[in-house]
Amino acid sequence: MEKARQELCDLEQIYGLGHPGVLRQSMVLDELINRYNRSYYAHVNNYTYRSERGTKDEHKPGQAQLHSNTFAASFG
């Protein structure tokens, strides 16, 4: 995502906001952000996890343990 964002900034400085290449890159970045958000919120909204013993533990919103490195690696 960071590379796509930097590319968008570079293109905008060279060509301006209305250039088709800038708009295309903006759409690329939007799609990466949307993919990340869908993946992240699918994980967060799944409050039922299997414990190490094989039983289900219920978690309330905000208690879920996230592994952000997994998400970041998917969208680098």
N, CA, C and O atoms as a Tripos MOL2 file, in Angstrom:
@<TRIPOS>MOLECULE
protein
  304   303    76     0     0
PROTEIN
NO_CHARGES

@<TRIPOS>ATOM
      1 N           0.8260   -1.1860    0.0000 N.3       1 MET1
      2 CA          0.0000    0.0000    0.0000 C.3       1 MET1
      3 C           0.8730    1.2540    0.0000 C.2       1 MET1
      4 O           0.5700    2.2360   -0.6780 O.2       1 MET1
      5 N           1.9580    1.2060    0.7690 N.am      2 GLU2
      6 CA          2.8130    2.3900    0.8460 C.3       2 GLU2
      7 C           3.4270    2.7130   -0.5080 C.2       2 GLU2
      8 O           3.5200    3.8820   -0.8810 O.2       2 GLU2
      9 N           3.8450    1.6940   -1.2440 N.am      3 LYS3
     10 CA          4.4160    1.9370   -2.5720 C.3       3 LYS3
     11 C           3.3760    2.5390   -3.5090 C.2       3 LYS3
     12 O           3.6930    3.4410   -4.2850 O.2       3 LYS3
     13 N           2.1480    2.0550   -3.4460 N.am      4 ALA4
     14 CA          1.0720    2.5770   -4.2890 C.3       4 ALA4
     15 C           0.7480    4.0220   -3.9110 C.2       4 ALA4
     16 O           0.4730    4.8440   -4.7850 O.2       4 ALA4
     17 N           0.7790    4.3320   -2.6140 N.am      5 ARG5
     18 CA          0.5180    5.6940   -2.1580 C.3       5 ARG5
     19 C           1.6140    6.6460   -2.6400 C.2       5 ARG5
     20 O           1.3320    7.7500   -3.1080 O.2       5 ARG5
     21 N           2.8600    6.2040   -2.5190 N.am      6 GLN6
     22 CA          3.9670    7.0470   -2.9570 C.3       6 GLN6
     23 C           3.9090    7.2790   -4.4650 C.2       6 GLN6
     24 O           4.1650    8.3870   -4.9350 O.2       6 GLN6
     25 N           3.5740    6.2410   -5.2170 N.am      7 GLU7
     26 CA          3.4390    6.3750   -6.6790 C.3       7 GLU7
     27 C           2.3400    7.3870   -7.0170 C.2       7 GLU7
     28 O           2.5030    8.2010   -7.9260 O.2       7 GLU7
     29 N           1.2300    7.3350   -6.2920 N.am      8 LEU8
     30 CA          0.1450    8.2910   -6.5090 C.3       8 LEU8
     31 C           0.6300    9.7190   -6.2460 C.2       8 LEU8
     32 O           0.3520   10.6190   -7.0390 O.2       8 LEU8
     33 N           1.3420    9.9330   -5.1560 N.am      9 CYS9
     34 CA          1.8560   11.2690   -4.8350 C.3       9 CYS9
     35 C           2.8150   11.7630   -5.9090 C.2       9 CYS9
     36 O           2.7640   12.9250   -6.3150 O.2       9 CYS9
     37 N           3.6860   10.8740   -6.3630 N.am     10 ASP10
     38 CA          4.6510   11.2540   -7.4020 C.3      10 ASP10
     39 C           3.9420   11.6390   -8.6970 C.2      10 ASP10
     40 O           4.2610   12.6600   -9.3070 O.2      10 ASP10
     41 N           2.9820   10.8210   -9.1110 N.am     11 LEU11
     42 CA          2.2410   11.1010  -10.3440 C.3      11 LEU11
     43 C           1.4570   12.4080  -10.2400 C.2      11 LEU11
     44 O           1.4010   13.1830  -11.1940 O.2      11 LEU11
     45 N           0.8570   12.6450   -9.0820 N.am     12 GLU12
     46 CA          0.0660   13.8660   -8.8920 C.3      12 GLU12
     47 C           0.9560   15.1020   -9.0000 C.2      12 GLU12
     48 O           0.5480   16.1060   -9.5850 O.2      12 GLU12
     49 N           2.1530   15.0400   -8.4510 N.am     13 GLN13
     50 CA          3.0550   16.1920   -8.5150 C.3      13 GLN13
     51 C           3.4950   16.4660   -9.9510 C.2      13 GLN13
     52 O           3.6860   17.6200  -10.3340 O.2      13 GLN13
     53 N           3.6530   15.4240  -10.7330 N.am     14 ILE14
     54 CA          4.1070   15.5830  -12.1130 C.3      14 ILE14
     55 C           2.9660   16.0240  -13.0240 C.2      14 ILE14
     56 O           3.1230   16.9670  -13.7980 O.2      14 ILE14
     57 N           1.8090   15.3460  -12.9380 N.am     15 TYR15
     58 CA          0.7410   15.5200  -13.9160 C.3      15 TYR15
     59 C          -0.4790   16.2880  -13.4140 C.2      15 TYR15
     60 O          -1.2640   16.7740  -14.2270 O.2      15 TYR15
     61 N          -0.6600   16.4100  -12.1080 N.am     16 GLY16
     62 CA         -1.8570   17.0520  -11.5750 C.3      16 GLY16
     63 C          -2.9580   16.0330  -11.3170 C.2      16 GLY16
     64 O          -2.8840   14.8890  -11.7650 O.2      16 GLY16
     65 N          -3.9740   16.4660  -10.5920 N.am     17 LEU17
     66 CA         -5.0220   15.5390  -10.1430 C.3      17 LEU17
     67 C          -5.8880   14.9720  -11.2580 C.2      17 LEU17
     68 O          -6.3680   13.8450  -11.1300 O.2      17 LEU17
     69 N          -6.1050   15.6920  -12.3300 N.am     18 GLY18
     70 CA         -7.0430   15.2490  -13.3610 C.3      18 GLY18
     71 C          -6.4610   14.3130  -14.4030 C.2      18 GLY18
     72 O          -7.1990   13.8510  -15.2740 O.2      18 GLY18
     73 N          -5.1950   14.0180  -14.3530 N.am     19 HIS19
     74 CA         -4.5560   13.1710  -15.3650 C.3      19 HIS19
     75 C          -5.0380   11.7220  -15.2420 C.2      19 HIS19
     76 O          -5.1720   11.2120  -14.1300 O.2      19 HIS19
     77 N          -5.2990   11.0570  -16.3640 N.am     20 PRO20
     78 CA         -5.7930    9.6750  -16.3210 C.3      20 PRO20
     79 C          -4.8640    8.7140  -15.5640 C.2      20 PRO20
     80 O          -5.3480    7.8020  -14.8930 O.2      20 PRO20
     81 N          -3.5610    8.8990  -15.6570 N.am     21 GLY21
     82 CA         -2.6350    8.0340  -14.9260 C.3      21 GLY21
     83 C          -2.7550    8.2050  -13.4180 C.2      21 GLY21
     84 O          -2.6270    7.2400  -12.6640 O.2      21 GLY21
     85 N          -3.0000    9.4290  -12.9860 N.am     22 VAL22
     86 CA         -3.1850    9.7050  -11.5620 C.3      22 VAL22
     87 C          -4.4910    9.0680  -11.0840 C.2      22 VAL22
     88 O          -4.5400    8.4660  -10.0110 O.2      22 VAL22
     89 N          -5.5300    9.2030  -11.8750 N.am     23 LEU23
     90 CA         -6.8220    8.6000  -11.5100 C.3      23 LEU23
     91 C          -6.7220    7.0810  -11.4410 C.2      23 LEU23
     92 O          -7.2870    6.4590  -10.5410 O.2      23 LEU23
     93 N          -5.9960    6.4780  -12.4010 N.am     24 ARG24
     94 CA         -5.8050    5.0210  -12.3800 C.3      24 ARG24
     95 C          -5.0680    4.5850  -11.1200 C.2      24 ARG24
     96 O          -5.4560    3.6160  -10.4670 O.2      24 ARG24
     97 N          -3.9970    5.3100  -10.7820 N.am     25 GLN25
     98 CA         -3.2260    4.9530   -9.5870 C.3      25 GLN25
     99 C          -4.0540    5.1440   -8.3300 C.2      25 GLN25
    100 O          -3.9200    4.3780   -7.3760 O.2      25 GLN25
    101 N          -4.9020    6.1510   -8.3180 N.am     26 SER26
    102 CA         -5.8000    6.3520   -7.1900 C.3      26 SER26
    103 C          -6.7380    5.1610   -7.0240 C.2      26 SER26
    104 O          -7.0150    4.7340   -5.9030 O.2      26 SER26
    105 N          -7.2200    4.6310   -8.1350 N.am     27 MET27
    106 CA         -8.0960    3.4580   -8.0870 C.3      27 MET27
    107 C          -7.3380    2.2250   -7.5990 C.2      27 MET27
    108 O          -7.8960    1.3990   -6.8760 O.2      27 MET27
    109 N          -6.0820    2.0990   -7.9880 N.am     28 VAL28
    110 CA         -5.2560    0.9820   -7.5150 C.3      28 VAL28
    111 C          -5.1060    1.0620   -5.9940 C.2      28 VAL28
    112 O          -5.2930    0.0680   -5.2920 O.2      28 VAL28
    113 N          -4.7710    2.2410   -5.4990 N.am     29 LEU29
    114 CA         -4.6170    2.4260   -4.0550 C.3      29 LEU29
    115 C          -5.9400    2.1900   -3.3320 C.2      29 LEU29
    116 O          -5.9590    1.5510   -2.2810 O.2      29 LEU29
    117 N          -7.0360    2.6920   -3.8750 N.am     30 ASP30
    118 CA         -8.3570    2.4600   -3.2720 C.3      30 ASP30
    119 C          -8.6430    0.9690   -3.1420 C.2      30 ASP30
    120 O          -9.1360    0.5190   -2.1080 O.2      30 ASP30
    121 N          -8.3420    0.2120   -4.1730 N.am     31 GLU31
    122 CA         -8.6100   -1.2330   -4.1410 C.3      31 GLU31
    123 C          -7.7460   -1.9230   -3.0870 C.2      31 GLU31
    124 O          -8.2300   -2.8090   -2.3840 O.2      31 GLU31
    125 N          -6.4880   -1.5360   -2.9670 N.am     32 LEU32
    126 CA         -5.6330   -2.1100   -1.9290 C.3      32 LEU32
    127 C          -6.1760   -1.8040   -0.5340 C.2      32 LEU32
    128 O          -6.1960   -2.6740    0.3370 O.2      32 LEU32
    129 N          -6.6130   -0.5720   -0.3310 N.am     33 ILE33
    130 CA         -7.1930   -0.1880    0.9670 C.3      33 ILE33
    131 C          -8.4700   -0.9770    1.2290 C.2      33 ILE33
    132 O          -8.6810   -1.4570    2.3430 O.2      33 ILE33
    133 N          -9.3190   -1.1160    0.2230 N.am     34 ASN34
    134 CA        -10.5600   -1.8800    0.3890 C.3      34 ASN34
    135 C         -10.2740   -3.3410    0.7170 C.2      34 ASN34
    136 O         -10.9310   -3.9170    1.5840 O.2      34 ASN34
    137 N          -9.3000   -3.9490    0.0320 N.am     35 ARG35
    138 CA         -8.9360   -5.3430    0.3100 C.3      35 ARG35
    139 C          -8.4330   -5.4940    1.7390 C.2      35 ARG35
    140 O          -8.8050   -6.4330    2.4420 O.2      35 ARG35
    141 N          -7.5860   -4.5650    2.1600 N.am     36 TYR36
    142 CA         -7.0770   -4.6050    3.5200 C.3      36 TYR36
    143 C          -8.2240   -4.4940    4.5290 C.2      36 TYR36
    144 O          -8.2990   -5.2770    5.4760 O.2      36 TYR36
    145 N          -9.1100   -3.5280    4.3250 N.am     37 ASN37
    146 CA        -10.2330   -3.3310    5.2510 C.3      37 ASN37
    147 C         -11.1520   -4.5400    5.3000 C.2      37 ASN37
    148 O         -11.5920   -4.9400    6.3780 O.2      37 ASN37
    149 N         -11.4490   -5.1280    4.1440 N.am     38 ARG38
    150 CA        -12.3030   -6.3230    4.1410 C.3      38 ARG38
    151 C         -11.6550   -7.4530    4.9320 C.2      38 ARG38
    152 O         -12.3190   -8.1240    5.7220 O.2      38 ARG38
    153 N         -10.3740   -7.6590    4.7210 N.am     39 SER39
    154 CA         -9.6630   -8.7200    5.4270 C.3      39 SER39
    155 C          -9.5810   -8.4320    6.9240 C.2      39 SER39
    156 O          -9.8240   -9.3160    7.7460 O.2      39 SER39
    157 N          -9.2460   -7.2170    7.2660 N.am     40 TYR40
    158 CA         -9.1140   -6.8280    8.6630 C.3      40 TYR40
    159 C         -10.4400   -6.9710    9.4080 C.2      40 TYR40
    160 O         -10.4850   -7.5730   10.4810 O.2      40 TYR40
    161 N         -11.5130   -6.4250    8.8490 N.am     41 TYR41
    162 CA        -12.7930   -6.4590    9.5460 C.3      41 TYR41
    163 C         -13.4310   -7.8380    9.5430 C.2      41 TYR41
    164 O         -14.2140   -8.1500   10.4400 O.2      41 TYR41
    165 N         -13.1190   -8.6630    8.5700 N.am     42 ALA42
    166 CA        -13.5930  -10.0480    8.6080 C.3      42 ALA42
    167 C         -12.9590  -10.7610    9.7910 C.2      42 ALA42
    168 O         -13.6070  -11.5600   10.4670 O.2      42 ALA42
    169 N         -11.6970  -10.4680   10.0350 N.am     43 HIS43
    170 CA        -10.9920  -11.0730   11.1650 C.3      43 HIS43
    171 C         -11.5140  -10.5260   12.4940 C.2      43 HIS43
    172 O         -11.7610  -11.2980   13.4200 O.2      43 HIS43
    173 N         -11.6810   -9.2320   12.5970 N.am     44 VAL44
    174 CA        -12.1420   -8.6060   13.8360 C.3      44 VAL44
    175 C         -13.5640   -9.0420   14.1710 C.2      44 VAL44
    176 O         -13.8810   -9.2680   15.3390 O.2      44 VAL44
    177 N         -14.4190   -9.1620   13.1620 N.am     45 ASN45
    178 CA        -15.8180   -9.5140   13.4040 C.3      45 ASN45
    179 C         -16.0260  -10.9820   13.7290 C.2      45 ASN45
    180 O         -17.1270  -11.3750   14.1120 O.2      45 ASN45
    181 N         -15.0100  -11.7870   13.5880 N.am     46 ASN46
    182 CA        -15.1030  -13.1940   13.9480 C.3      46 ASN46
    183 C         -14.6850  -13.3300   15.4080 C.2      46 ASN46
    184 O         -13.5140  -13.5710   15.7000 O.2      46 ASN46
    185 N         -15.6290  -13.1770   16.3170 N.am     47 TYR47
    186 CA        -15.3160  -13.1400   17.7470 C.3      47 TYR47
    187 C         -15.1850  -14.5130   18.3760 C.2      47 TYR47
    188 O         -14.7920  -14.6150   19.5380 O.2      47 TYR47
    189 N         -15.4950  -15.5510   17.6590 N.am     48 THR48
    190 CA        -15.3910  -16.8850   18.2210 C.3      48 THR48
    191 C         -14.1140  -17.5260   17.7200 C.2      48 THR48
    192 O         -13.9300  -17.7130   16.5170 O.2      48 THR48
    193 N         -13.2520  -17.8550   18.6320 N.am     49 TYR49
    194 CA        -11.9770  -18.4750   18.2880 C.3      49 TYR49
    195 C         -11.8530  -19.8180   18.9920 C.2      49 TYR49
    196 O         -12.4270  -20.0360   20.0590 O.2      49 TYR49
    197 N         -11.1210  -20.6750   18.3970 N.am     50 ARG50
    198 CA        -10.8150  -21.9510   19.0480 C.3      50 ARG50
    199 C          -9.6080  -21.7540   19.9620 C.2      50 ARG50
    200 O          -8.5910  -21.1850   19.5640 O.2      50 ARG50
    201 N          -9.7420  -22.2290   21.1680 N.am     51 SER51
    202 CA         -8.5980  -22.1350   22.0860 C.3      51 SER51
    203 C          -7.6530  -23.3010   21.8060 C.2      51 SER51
    204 O          -7.9530  -24.1690   20.9860 O.2      51 SER51
    205 N          -6.5580  -23.3150   22.4650 N.am     52 GLU52
    206 CA         -5.5780  -24.3780   22.2740 C.3      52 GLU52
    207 C          -6.1400  -25.7320   22.6890 C.2      52 GLU52
    208 O          -5.6730  -26.7660   22.2120 O.2      52 GLU52
    209 N          -7.1390  -25.7390   23.5750 N.am     53 ARG53
    210 CA         -7.7380  -26.9980   24.0360 C.3      53 ARG53
    211 C          -8.8160  -27.5080   23.0870 C.2      53 ARG53
    212 O          -9.3510  -28.5980   23.2900 O.2      53 ARG53
    213 N          -9.1380  -26.7430   22.0660 N.am     54 GLY54
    214 CA        -10.1560  -27.1850   21.1210 C.3      54 GLY54
    215 C         -11.5610  -26.7520   21.4790 C.2      54 GLY54
    216 O         -12.5110  -27.1320   20.7950 O.2      54 GLY54
    217 N         -11.7200  -25.9610   22.5380 N.am     55 THR55
    218 CA        -13.0420  -25.4530   22.8950 C.3      55 THR55
    219 C         -13.1970  -24.0600   22.3250 C.2      55 THR55
    220 O         -12.2200  -23.4310   21.9190 O.2      55 THR55
    221 N         -14.4270  -23.5800   22.2970 N.am     56 LYS56
    222 CA        -14.6820  -22.2400   21.7790 C.3      56 LYS56
    223 C         -14.6860  -21.2420   22.9190 C.2      56 LYS56
    224 O         -15.2690  -21.4810   23.9770 O.2      56 LYS56
    225 N         -14.0330  -20.1350   22.6880 N.am     57 ASP57
    226 CA        -14.0330  -19.0240   23.6320 C.3      57 ASP57
    227 C         -14.7400  -17.8620   22.9670 C.2      57 ASP57
    228 O         -14.4450  -17.5290   21.8190 O.2      57 ASP57
    229 N         -15.6720  -17.2410   23.6760 N.am     58 GLU58
    230 CA        -16.3780  -16.0830   23.1440 C.3      58 GLU58
    231 C         -15.6060  -14.8180   23.5020 C.2      58 GLU58
    232 O         -15.1630  -14.6500   24.6380 O.2      58 GLU58
    233 N         -15.4520  -13.9470   22.5410 N.am     59 HIS59
    234 CA        -14.7740  -12.6780   22.7630 C.3      59 HIS59
    235 C         -15.7210  -11.5490   22.4120 C.2      59 HIS59
    236 O         -16.4810  -11.6370   21.4480 O.2      59 HIS59
    237 N         -15.6700  -10.4920   23.1990 N.am     60 LYS60
    238 CA        -16.4520   -9.2990   22.9070 C.3      60 LYS60
    239 C         -15.6460   -8.4130   21.9800 C.2      60 LYS60
    240 O         -14.4250   -8.5460   21.9060 O.2      60 LYS60
    241 N         -16.3200   -7.4930   21.2570 N.am     61 PRO61
    242 CA        -15.5770   -6.5580   20.3990 C.3      61 PRO61
    243 C         -14.4850   -5.8500   21.1910 C.2      61 PRO61
    244 O         -14.7020   -5.4340   22.3290 O.2      61 PRO61
    245 N         -13.3340   -5.7180   20.5920 N.am     62 GLY62
    246 CA        -12.2200   -5.0710   21.2420 C.3      62 GLY62
    247 C         -11.3250   -6.0310   22.0030 C.2      62 GLY62
    248 O         -10.2180   -5.6650   22.3960 O.2      62 GLY62
    249 N         -11.7950   -7.2670   22.2180 N.am     63 GLN63
    250 CA        -10.9900   -8.2480   22.9280 C.3      63 GLN63
    251 C         -10.2670   -9.1960   21.9890 C.2      63 GLN63
    252 O          -9.4020   -9.9570   22.4220 O.2      63 GLN63
    253 N         -10.6030   -9.1610   20.7300 N.am     64 ALA64
    254 CA         -9.9820  -10.0760   19.7770 C.3      64 ALA64
    255 C          -8.4910   -9.7900   19.7000 C.2      64 ALA64
    256 O          -8.0640   -8.6350   19.6810 O.2      64 ALA64
    257 N          -7.7110  -10.8540   19.6540 N.am     65 GLN65
    258 CA         -6.2790  -10.6960   19.5060 C.3      65 GLN65
    259 C          -5.9610  -10.7280   18.0300 C.2      65 GLN65
    260 O          -6.2240  -11.7210   17.3520 O.2      65 GLN65
    261 N          -5.3910   -9.6360   17.5260 N.am     66 LEU66
    262 CA         -5.1110   -9.5130   16.1080 C.3      66 LEU66
    263 C          -3.6410   -9.7620   15.8380 C.2      66 LEU66
    264 O          -2.7830   -9.5160   16.6870 O.2      66 LEU66
    265 N          -3.3700  -10.2470   14.6600 N.am     67 HIS67
    266 CA         -2.0090  -10.4490   14.2120 C.3      67 HIS67
    267 C          -1.7980   -9.5500   13.0140 C.2      67 HIS67
    268 O          -1.8940   -9.9970   11.8720 O.2      67 HIS67
    269 N          -1.5080   -8.2750   13.2700 N.am     68 SER68
    270 CA         -1.4400   -7.2660   12.2140 C.3      68 SER68
    271 C          -0.3390   -7.5540   11.2160 C.2      68 SER68
    272 O          -0.4420   -7.1270   10.0660 O.2      68 SER68
    273 N           0.7060   -8.2590   11.6040 N.am     69 ASN69
    274 CA          1.7750   -8.5720   10.6480 C.3      69 ASN69
    275 C           1.2550   -9.4200    9.5000 C.2      69 ASN69
    276 O           1.7230   -9.2770    8.3700 O.2      69 ASN69
    277 N           0.3010  -10.2970    9.7630 N.am     70 THR70
    278 CA         -0.2890  -11.1200    8.7180 C.3      70 THR70
    279 C          -0.9560  -10.2280    7.6860 C.2      70 THR70
    280 O          -0.7950  -10.4370    6.4830 O.2      70 THR70
    281 N          -1.7040   -9.2340    8.1490 N.am     71 PHE71
    282 CA         -2.4020   -8.3410    7.2320 C.3      71 PHE71
    283 C          -1.4230   -7.4570    6.4710 C.2      71 PHE71
    284 O          -1.5530   -7.2790    5.2600 O.2      71 PHE71
    285 N          -0.4570   -6.9110    7.1710 N.am     72 ALA72
    286 CA          0.5040   -6.0130    6.5260 C.3      72 ALA72
    287 C           1.2960   -6.7450    5.4510 C.2      72 ALA72
    288 O           1.5730   -6.1750    4.3950 O.2      72 ALA72
    289 N           1.6630   -7.9890    5.7010 N.am     73 ALA73
    290 CA          2.4310   -8.7460    4.7160 C.3      73 ALA73
    291 C           1.6150   -9.0290    3.4700 C.2      73 ALA73
    292 O           2.1730   -9.1480    2.3790 O.2      73 ALA73
    293 N           0.3120   -9.1360    3.6120 N.am     74 SER74
    294 CA         -0.5470   -9.4340    2.4750 C.3      74 SER74
    295 C          -0.7050   -8.2480    1.5340 C.2      74 SER74
    296 O          -1.0400   -8.4290    0.3640 O.2      74 SER74
    297 N          -0.4700   -7.0450    2.0260 N.am     75 PHE75
    298 CA         -0.7680   -5.8520    1.2380 C.3      75 PHE75
    299 C           0.4410   -4.9470    1.0500 C.2      75 PHE75
    300 O           0.2810   -3.7720    0.7190 O.2      75 PHE75
    301 N           1.6320   -5.4640    1.2520 N.am     76 GLY76
    302 CA          2.8390   -4.6520    1.1220 C.3      76 GLY76
    303 C           3.1290   -4.3950   -0.2910 C.2      76 GLY76
    304 O           4.1120   -3.7240   -0.6070 O.2      76 GLY76
@<TRIPOS>BOND
     1     1     2 1
     2     2     3 1
     3     3     4 2
     4     3     5 am
     5     5     6 1
     6     6     7 1
     7     7     8 2
     8     7     9 am
     9     9    10 1
    10    10    11 1
    11    11    12 2
    12    11    13 am
    13    13    14 1
    14    14    15 1
    15    15    16 2
    16    15    17 am
    17    17    18 1
    18    18    19 1
    19    19    20 2
    20    19    21 am
    21    21    22 1
    22    22    23 1
    23    23    24 2
    24    23    25 am
    25    25    26 1
    26    26    27 1
    27    27    28 2
    28    27    29 am
    29    29    30 1
    30    30    31 1
    31    31    32 2
    32    31    33 am
    33    33    34 1
    34    34    35 1
    35    35    36 2
    36    35    37 am
    37    37    38 1
    38    38    39 1
    39    39    40 2
    40    39    41 am
    41    41    42 1
    42    42    43 1
    43    43    44 2
    44    43    45 am
    45    45    46 1
    46    46    47 1
    47    47    48 2
    48    47    49 am
    49    49    50 1
    50    50    51 1
    51    51    52 2
    52    51    53 am
    53    53    54 1
    54    54    55 1
    55    55    56 2
    56    55    57 am
    57    57    58 1
    58    58    59 1
    59    59    60 2
    60    59    61 am
    61    61    62 1
    62    62    63 1
    63    63    64 2
    64    63    65 am
    65    65    66 1
    66    66    67 1
    67    67    68 2
    68    67    69 am
    69    69    70 1
    70    70    71 1
    71    71    72 2
    72    71    73 am
    73    73    74 1
    74    74    75 1
    75    75    76 2
    76    75    77 am
    77    77    78 1
    78    78    79 1
    79    79    80 2
    80    79    81 am
    81    81    82 1
    82    82    83 1
    83    83    84 2
    84    83    85 am
    85    85    86 1
    86    86    87 1
    87    87    88 2
    88    87    89 am
    89    89    90 1
    90    90    91 1
    91    91    92 2
    92    91    93 am
    93    93    94 1
    94    94    95 1
    95    95    96 2
    96    95    97 am
    97    97    98 1
    98    98    99 1
    99    99   100 2
   100    99   101 am
   101   101   102 1
   102   102   103 1
   103   103   104 2
   104   103   105 am
   105   105   106 1
   106   106   107 1
   107   107   108 2
   108   107   109 am
   109   109   110 1
   110   110   111 1
   111   111   112 2
   112   111   113 am
   113   113   114 1
   114   114   115 1
   115   115   116 2
   116   115   117 am
   117   117   118 1
   118   118   119 1
   119   119   120 2
   120   119   121 am
   121   121   122 1
   122   122   123 1
   123   123   124 2
   124   123   125 am
   125   125   126 1
   126   126   127 1
   127   127   128 2
   128   127   129 am
   129   129   130 1
   130   130   131 1
   131   131   132 2
   132   131   133 am
   133   133   134 1
   134   134   135 1
   135   135   136 2
   136   135   137 am
   137   137   138 1
   138   138   139 1
   139   139   140 2
   140   139   141 am
   141   141   142 1
   142   142   143 1
   143   143   144 2
   144   143   145 am
   145   145   146 1
   146   146   147 1
   147   147   148 2
   148   147   149 am
   149   149   150 1
   150   150   151 1
   151   151   152 2
   152   151   153 am
   153   153   154 1
   154   154   155 1
   155   155   156 2
   156   155   157 am
   157   157   158 1
   158   158   159 1
   159   159   160 2
   160   159   161 am
   161   161   162 1
   162   162   163 1
   163   163   164 2
   164   163   165 am
   165   165   166 1
   166   166   167 1
   167   167   168 2
   168   167   169 am
   169   169   170 1
   170   170   171 1
   171   171   172 2
   172   171   173 am
   173   173   174 1
   174   174   175 1
   175   175   176 2
   176   175   177 am
   177   177   178 1
   178   178   179 1
   179   179   180 2
   180   179   181 am
   181   181   182 1
   182   182   183 1
   183   183   184 2
   184   183   185 am
   185   185   186 1
   186   186   187 1
   187   187   188 2
   188   187   189 am
   189   189   190 1
   190   190   191 1
   191   191   192 2
   192   191   193 am
   193   193   194 1
   194   194   195 1
   195   195   196 2
   196   195   197 am
   197   197   198 1
   198   198   199 1
   199   199   200 2
   200   199   201 am
   201   201   202 1
   202   202   203 1
   203   203   204 2
   204   203   205 am
   205   205   206 1
   206   206   207 1
   207   207   208 2
   208   207   209 am
   209   209   210 1
   210   210   211 1
   211   211   212 2
   212   211   213 am
   213   213   214 1
   214   214   215 1
   215   215   216 2
   216   215   217 am
   217   217   218 1
   218   218   219 1
   219   219   220 2
   220   219   221 am
   221   221   222 1
   222   222   223 1
   223   223   224 2
   224   223   225 am
   225   225   226 1
   226   226   227 1
   227   227   228 2
   228   227   229 am
   229   229   230 1
   230   230   231 1
   231   231   232 2
   232   231   233 am
   233   233   234 1
   234   234   235 1
   235   235   236 2
   236   235   237 am
   237   237   238 1
   238   238   239 1
   239   239   240 2
   240   239   241 am
   241   241   242 1
   242   242   243 1
   243   243   244 2
   244   243   245 am
   245   245   246 1
   246   246   247 1
   247   247   248 2
   248   247   249 am
   249   249   250 1
   250   250   251 1
   251   251   252 2
   252   251   253 am
   253   253   254 1
   254   254   255 1
   255   255   256 2
   256   255   257 am
   257   257   258 1
   258   258   259 1
   259   259   260 2
   260   259   261 am
   261   261   262 1
   262   262   263 1
   263   263   264 2
   264   263   265 am
   265   265   266 1
   266   266   267 1
   267   267   268 2
   268   267   269 am
   269   269   270 1
   270   270   271 1
   271   271   272 2
   272   271   273 am
   273   273   274 1
   274   274   275 1
   275   275   276 2
   276   275   277 am
   277   277   278 1
   278   278   279 1
   279   279   280 2
   280   279   281 am
   281   281   282 1
   282   282   283 1
   283   283   284 2
   284   283   285 am
   285   285   286 1
   286   286   287 1
   287   287   288 2
   288   287   289 am
   289   289   290 1
   290   290   291 1
   291   291   292 2
   292   291   293 am
   293   293   294 1
   294   294   295 1
   295   295   296 2
   296   295   297 am
   297   297   298 1
   298   298   299 1
   299   299   300 2
   300   299   301 am
   301   301   302 1
   302   302   303 1
   303   303   304 2
@<TRIPOS>SUBSTRUCTURE
     1 MET1         2 RESIDUE 1 A MET
     2 GLU2         6 RESIDUE 1 A GLU
     3 LYS3        10 RESIDUE 1 A LYS
     4 ALA4        14 RESIDUE 1 A ALA
     5 ARG5        18 RESIDUE 1 A ARG
     6 GLN6        22 RESIDUE 1 A GLN
     7 GLU7        26 RESIDUE 1 A GLU
     8 LEU8        30 RESIDUE 1 A LEU
     9 CYS9        34 RESIDUE 1 A CYS
    10 ASP10       38 RESIDUE 1 A ASP
    11 LEU11       42 RESIDUE 1 A LEU
    12 GLU12       46 RESIDUE 1 A GLU
    13 GLN13       50 RESIDUE 1 A GLN
    14 ILE14       54 RESIDUE 1 A ILE
    15 TYR15       58 RESIDUE 1 A TYR
    16 GLY16       62 RESIDUE 1 A GLY
    17 LEU17       66 RESIDUE 1 A LEU
    18 GLY18       70 RESIDUE 1 A GLY
    19 HIS19       74 RESIDUE 1 A HIS
    20 PRO20       78 RESIDUE 1 A PRO
    21 GLY21       82 RESIDUE 1 A GLY
    22 VAL22       86 RESIDUE 1 A VAL
    23 LEU23       90 RESIDUE 1 A LEU
    24 ARG24       94 RESIDUE 1 A ARG
    25 GLN25       98 RESIDUE 1 A GLN
    26 SER26      102 RESIDUE 1 A SER
    27 MET27      106 RESIDUE 1 A MET
    28 VAL28      110 RESIDUE 1 A VAL
    29 LEU29      114 RESIDUE 1 A LEU
    30 ASP30      118 RESIDUE 1 A ASP
    31 GLU31      122 RESIDUE 1 A GLU
    32 LEU32      126 RESIDUE 1 A LEU
    33 ILE33      130 RESIDUE 1 A ILE
    34 ASN34      134 RESIDUE 1 A ASN
    35 ARG35      138 RESIDUE 1 A ARG
    36 TYR36      142 RESIDUE 1 A TYR
    37 ASN37      146 RESIDUE 1 A ASN
    38 ARG38      150 RESIDUE 1 A ARG
    39 SER39      154 RESIDUE 1 A SER
    40 TYR40      158 RESIDUE 1 A TYR
    41 TYR41      162 RESIDUE 1 A TYR
    42 ALA42      166 RESIDUE 1 A ALA
    43 HIS43      170 RESIDUE 1 A HIS
    44 VAL44      174 RESIDUE 1 A VAL
    45 ASN45      178 RESIDUE 1 A ASN
    46 ASN46      182 RESIDUE 1 A ASN
    47 TYR47      186 RESIDUE 1 A TYR
    48 THR48      190 RESIDUE 1 A THR
    49 TYR49      194 RESIDUE 1 A TYR
    50 ARG50      198 RESIDUE 1 A ARG
    51 SER51      202 RESIDUE 1 A SER
    52 GLU52      206 RESIDUE 1 A GLU
    53 ARG53      210 RESIDUE 1 A ARG
    54 GLY54      214 RESIDUE 1 A GLY
    55 THR55      218 RESIDUE 1 A THR
    56 LYS56      222 RESIDUE 1 A LYS
    57 ASP57      226 RESIDUE 1 A ASP
    58 GLU58      230 RESIDUE 1 A GLU
    59 HIS59      234 RESIDUE 1 A HIS
    60 LYS60      238 RESIDUE 1 A LYS
    61 PRO61      242 RESIDUE 1 A PRO
    62 GLY62      246 RESIDUE 1 A GLY
    63 GLN63      250 RESIDUE 1 A GLN
    64 ALA64      254 RESIDUE 1 A ALA
    65 GLN65      258 RESIDUE 1 A GLN
    66 LEU66      262 RESIDUE 1 A LEU
    67 HIS67      266 RESIDUE 1 A HIS
    68 SER68      270 RESIDUE 1 A SER
    69 ASN69      274 RESIDUE 1 A ASN
    70 THR70      278 RESIDUE 1 A THR
    71 PHE71      282 RESIDUE 1 A PHE
    72 ALA72      286 RESIDUE 1 A ALA
    73 ALA73      290 RESIDUE 1 A ALA
    74 SER74      294 RESIDUE 1 A SER
    75 PHE75      298 RESIDUE 1 A PHE
    76 GLY76      302 RESIDUE 1 A GLY
